Amino acid sequence: MVAYLIFGAVVAFAAAVQPGPFQVYLISRALTVGWRRTLPAALSPLVSDGPVIVVVLLVLSRMPHAAIEGLRCAGGVLLLALAVRALRTWRRFDGAAAEGAAPAAGRSVLAGALVNILNPGPWLGWSLVLGPMLVKGWREAPSHGIALIAGFYATMVASLTAIIVAFGAAREFGPKVERSLVGVSAAALALFGAWQLWSGAAALVGR
């Protein structure tokens, strides 16, 4: 059981710390509205991954390539929309106003969950790595499968929390630095969105 717990924790840490659309979204929110208001979004994978796990386990080896690329395109559009919002914040930057305009915790979690579920990463991770290991562990003993899931999500939430707090603390360097970082996060969201949309569309048309 310990081996499955460690496996889930290692995979989660690797997924959390590598740059990706979801991580950039969290960083952008932390810089814009602060780490306290962004912190609930660290729980987003608990919301978004449920449907992913169910679908992947039901059709583990039958998921069509087009479905993954369609998700990639949809995620690209969403990231571009978030980039536009971050750009508007950068242009009209006022740290106090941004803090006051922050969404409620529930909306923050749902927005993060939407970004995550439209990112091919969780789908690929659960279909290629975690799903097969979960099935194997569950067949050996249900406690093994539970240990894998517990290790994965405990580490994922802890790692995302650390990222949010670290980048949220950057706001303490002053409004000029904070505004510059918001601009960088807007550019990163735009680049990830454009790349995700282009790569998904190219794959769908067979290029």
BELWO-V97296 format. One record per pair of residues at least 12 apart in sequence whose ideal C-beta (glycine too) atoms are under 6 Angstrom apart, sorted by the first residue. I is the first residue (numbers start at 1). J is the second residue. D is the distance in whole Angstrom. If there is no record, write none. Layout:
i | j | d
I | J | D
I | J | D
//
This chain:
i | j | d
1 | 143 | 5
1 | 144 | 5
1 | 147 | 5
4 | 137 | 5
4 | 144 | 5
4 | 147 | 4
4 | 148 | 4
5 | 147 | 4
5 | 151 | 4
8 | 148 | 4
8 | 151 | 3
8 | 152 | 4
9 | 151 | 4
9 | 155 | 4
12 | 152 | 4
12 | 155 | 4
12 | 156 | 4
13 | 155 | 5
13 | 159 | 6
16 | 156 | 6
16 | 159 | 4
16 | 160 | 6
20 | 121 | 6
21 | 79 | 5
21 | 119 | 5
21 | 192 | 5
22 | 115 | 5
22 | 116 | 5
22 | 119 | 6
24 | 188 | 5
24 | 189 | 6
24 | 192 | 6
25 | 115 | 5
26 | 41 | 6
26 | 164 | 6
27 | 167 | 5
27 | 185 | 6
28 | 86 | 5
28 | 185 | 4
30 | 164 | 5
30 | 167 | 4
30 | 168 | 4
31 | 181 | 5
31 | 182 | 5
31 | 185 | 6
32 | 89 | 5
32 | 98 | 5
32 | 182 | 6
33 | 98 | 6
33 | 99 | 6
33 | 102 | 4
34 | 99 | 6
34 | 168 | 5
35 | 164 | 5
35 | 165 | 5
35 | 168 | 2
37 | 102 | 4
38 | 164 | 5
39 | 164 | 6
40 | 105 | 4
40 | 108 | 5
40 | 109 | 5
41 | 108 | 5
41 | 109 | 6
41 | 112 | 4
42 | 157 | 5
42 | 160 | 4
42 | 161 | 5
42 | 164 | 6
43 | 109 | 6
44 | 109 | 5
44 | 112 | 3
44 | 113 | 4
44 | 116 | 5
45 | 116 | 6
45 | 156 | 6
47 | 113 | 4
48 | 113 | 4
48 | 116 | 4
48 | 117 | 4
49 | 122 | 6
52 | 122 | 5
52 | 123 | 6
52 | 126 | 6
53 | 126 | 6
56 | 126 | 4
56 | 127 | 5
56 | 131 | 5
57 | 131 | 6
60 | 131 | 5
63 | 127 | 6
68 | 120 | 5
68 | 123 | 6
69 | 200 | 4
69 | 203 | 4
69 | 204 | 5
71 | 118 | 6
71 | 120 | 6
72 | 120 | 5
72 | 196 | 5
72 | 200 | 3
73 | 197 | 6
73 | 200 | 4
73 | 201 | 6
74 | 118 | 5
75 | 118 | 3
75 | 119 | 5
75 | 196 | 5
76 | 193 | 5
76 | 196 | 4
76 | 197 | 3
78 | 118 | 5
79 | 189 | 5
79 | 192 | 5
79 | 193 | 3
80 | 193 | 4
82 | 189 | 5
83 | 186 | 5
83 | 189 | 4
83 | 190 | 4
83 | 193 | 6
86 | 185 | 6
86 | 186 | 4
86 | 189 | 6
87 | 186 | 5
89 | 182 | 6
90 | 182 | 5
90 | 183 | 4
90 | 186 | 6
93 | 179 | 4
95 | 175 | 5
134 | 148 | 6
//
